[in-house]
Amino acid sequence: EESKPPADLPPAVVQEIFDALVEDPARELEEFRDVRVGESLAVHLEQLLTCSPPPALQPSALGGAVRVCEVLPPAAPGLPFLVLLSPRSGAGACAATAGRVR
């Protein structure tokens, strides 16, 4: 006996199967990019704070030496990064000073 070829699936079913198997890497790539940009931004901010900080970020204006504790990615594209600073001497929470950086 010869077997019959399978019946063609409706286009909607084919599209549903295709959508379930194919992942769009855009979101994952955006998250990876944001992490890399945040890390780079943290390094640059630490260099700025170490070398010649603007008056608003000088240790005397912030109550002493500070360190970049965390750089959070923007909530949406085009929004600024959130930079969290903490006293360099303290080992506590990192919410002492926060500022938005473009």
C-alpha positions in Angstrom: 0.0 0.0 0.0 1.2 3.5 -0.8 0.8 6.2 1.8 -0.8 9.4 0.9 1.0 12.7 1.3 -0.1 14.7 4.3 -2.8 17.3 3.7 -1.6 21.0 3.5 -2.1 22.9 6.7 -4.0 26.1 6.7 -1.8 29.2 6.5 -2.9 30.4 10.0 -1.6 27.1 11.5 1.6 27.3 9.6 2.2 30.8 10.8 1.4 29.8 14.4 4.0 27.0 14.3 6.5 29.3 12.7 6.0 32.0 15.3 6.4 29.4 18.1 9.7 28.2 16.7 11.3 31.4 15.6 12.5 33.8 18.3 13.1 37.5 17.6 16.5 38.3 19.2 15.8 42.0 19.2 14.7 42.2 22.8 17.6 40.1 24.0 20.0 42.2 21.9 18.6 45.4 23.4 19.1 44.1 26.9 22.7 43.1 26.1 23.3 46.5 24.6 21.9 48.3 27.6 24.1 46.3 30.0 27.2 47.0 28.0 26.3 50.7 27.7 25.6 50.9 31.4 29.0 49.3 32.2 30.8 51.6 29.9 28.9 54.6 31.4 29.8 53.5 34.9 33.5 53.4 34.0 33.4 56.8 32.4 31.5 58.3 35.3 34.1 56.9 37.8 36.8 58.5 35.7 35.0 61.8 35.6 34.5 61.7 39.4 38.2 60.8 39.9 39.7 63.3 37.5 37.8 66.6 37.4 34.2 66.3 38.4 31.8 69.2 37.7 30.9 71.3 40.8 27.7 69.4 41.4 29.5 66.0 41.6 32.6 67.1 43.6 33.1 65.1 46.8 32.4 68.2 49.0 29.0 68.7 47.3 28.1 65.0 47.8 29.3 64.8 51.4 32.6 62.9 50.6 34.0 60.5 48.1 31.5 58.5 46.1 31.4 55.5 43.8 29.1 54.5 41.0 27.1 51.8 42.5 24.8 50.9 39.6 23.8 52.2 36.2 20.2 51.3 35.3 19.1 51.2 31.7 16.4 53.5 30.5 12.9 52.5 31.0 12.2 53.1 27.3 14.4 54.0 24.3 15.5 57.6 24.3 15.1 58.1 28.0 18.2 58.7 30.2 20.1 56.1 32.2 19.7 56.2 36.0 23.0 56.4 37.8 23.1 55.5 41.5 26.0 56.8 43.6 26.9 55.8 47.1 29.5 57.0 49.6 32.8 55.3 48.9 33.4 54.6 52.6 30.0 53.2 53.3 29.0 49.6 52.6 25.3 50.2 53.0 22.6 50.7 50.5 23.3 52.4 47.2 20.5 55.0 47.1 22.4 58.0 48.5 22.4 60.0 45.3 20.8 59.4 42.0 20.9 61.3 38.8 19.8 60.8 35.2 22.5 60.8 32.5 22.0 60.9 28.8 
